Structures are given as structure tokens and as C-alpha cells.
Amino acid sequence: MQLQISVMALVLLIALLVGGLLYAVYRRRIGHLQQRLDALAQASTDAIIFEDLDGTVRSWSRGAEAMFGYSAQQMQGQTLQRLISADRQWEEDALLEALGTATQTLDTVRLHQNGSLVPVSMALVSLVDAQGQRTGVVRVVRDTTRQQVSAELIQSMAFNDTLTGLPNWRLLRDRIWRAQLNSGRQRSYFAVLYVDLDSFKAVNSAYGRTVGDQVLVEVSVRLMAAIRQNDTVARVRGDEFVVLLEDLGGKEPSAAHHVNTVADKIWDMLERDYLVGVQHVRCTASIGIQLRLGGNGSVDQIIQAADAAMEQVKLGRQSVARGVFGGVR
């Protein structure tokens, strides 16, 4: 009997020793894993935030500090309410309500410490225990400012001239189409002016392409200075520009007078000398005009008619001083 008790005690002691050893190994592995997770969280440029069930922050990564301006000391034991503007609170409530044990994502904005808005892409993941009960939440937040800038750059490249920044052919066609619709609804005239620099190739030949590009940029600046804020200047090709004048009123004489005044102003501004470095460059310009009311004719037809009127001016440069109307339709 005593032998049996001794054997049982020995087995129990061995079990305790083995269990303690396994527990120590387990604790050590968990500790190593935690260290790795902490190292990854601190090395990431994303904001990695661990929260308790009540929303209290218990871990605030360096990426979060850089993104939102608050230090870990400032955020430890606090909630994320200071990052959420009043008009975005409903997003947060809906996100947490739908979270459950699944991952939820959201593209939104959050507040920086300095009051500025930070566009972010956010993923929320539930932390659960062995019984599957949620114990907290981890957020991975990425600053999408660069993505937005890239998207805006791509859009700009699609619709704007790369040299001057003016609208290009594609954006111009859309604006003329909209001008036609507005003109038809409001019974208000609009005009398209086709502007071409005469013998611009001679400028490139005499001074070089770099000087020529600088002259084109200056032309775009002068054209913008000649129009109202709601009008449009576009560069359609090389040294050719199109000006769209909208909301000219329902009376043809006053609309025509306004267009003539703008054309004279453009012609005067473009034919002044261009100072590029120490070079004084001089250009002349020809302007063709189409005054329209409503949606008669396609966008391409209107532009082609203004181009044809400009060619008439160019051919008759000796007898026609400034511009010629291509007709009112």
C-alpha cells in the first residue's frame, strides 16, 4: 500500500514537473510571439491600435503617433473619440455594431491633433478568447493621402494639358456640351473662340523648344487673364487654344459685343512681347469665333466651324484686323 502511494506521488510529482516545464515553454513561446507582434506593430507605418471592449486604447503604435500626432502616452487609457468628427460618429457606431467576429473595413477621414483631416482606410478585427467571446478590437489604419494624390494626378493627366495645366481636348468637349445644354435651357448665348499663334514654328526654330514652351505657358496665363472665372481656356494642340464663353445673355447684339470685346482683349494681350530670360519674343495670333444659342450642331461641328473661321482670318490677315464671326446659329 505504501509502495502504491509512493508510486502515485512520484507520478504526480513527475506530472507537475512536466506540466510546469510545458507551461514555461508555452509562456516563453507566447512571450516571443508577443515580442514579434509588438516589433511588427512598431515598425509598421500603418497605425495599429488595440482597444478593450469599452473602446479604451491599450496599445498605440508609432505609426499611429505619426499619422494622428498623439503620443502613446496621450492615448493610453483614452478612447478614439478625439479622432472622430461629430458628422462621422454614425460611421463609428455602425462599424462597431456590425463587427461581431468578422473583419470590417471603411474608407473615411479622421482628425489629426492639429485639426486637419486625414483620409484613411481602416480595418477592424475582433480579438476573441478560447470560448469565442470578443475581448477587444484591433484596428489597422492606413493613410490614403498618397493614393488620393495619385488618383488626382491620373485624373489631371487625363483631362488637363501637361505643359500649361489647362483643360485638354477631352475636357473641353465635355464643357462645350454642357454649355449647349445650359444655353438651350436658359436661352442664353455662348461662344467658342479658336485661337492660333501665327508662325509659331519660327519661334521654336529661332529660340529652341524650351523657349517655345515657356511662351506657350505665358500664352495660357494671358488667355486666363482675359476671361471671367466661369469661362474656359483649353489647349487643344501645339500652339492652338480654344476659349469657351458662357452665359452671354439672351440678346444677340449684347452677346456679340461681349465676345468681340473679349476677342480684342485676347488679341491685344497675345501680341505683346514675351520676355523669356533675356529674349524678347513676339507672336501674332488669329482668332475665329462661333456664337451659338442652344444645342444646334454637335460639339465637334462647333469647334470645326470656329477653326474654319480662324483659318479665314489667317488667310485674310492683311485685310481682316482681328477676328471674324463664323455665324450665329
Secondary structure, DSSP 8 states (H G I E B T S, - for coil): -HHHHHHHHHHHHHHHHHHHHHHHHHHHHHHHHHHHHHHHHHH-SSEEEEEETTS-EEEE-HHHHHHHS--HHHHTT--GGGGS-GGGHHHHHHHHHHHTTS-EEEEEEEE-TTS-EEEEEEEEEEEE-TTS-EEEEEEEEEE-HHHHHHHHHHHHHHHB-TTT--B-HHHHHHHHHHHHHHHHHHT--EEEEEEEEETHHHHHHHH-HHHHHHHHHHHHHHHHHTS-TTSEEEEEETTEEEEEE----S-HHHHHHHHHHHHHHHHHHHTS-EEETTEEE--EEEEEEEEE-SS-S-HHHHHHHHHHHHHHHHHTTTT--SEEEEEE-
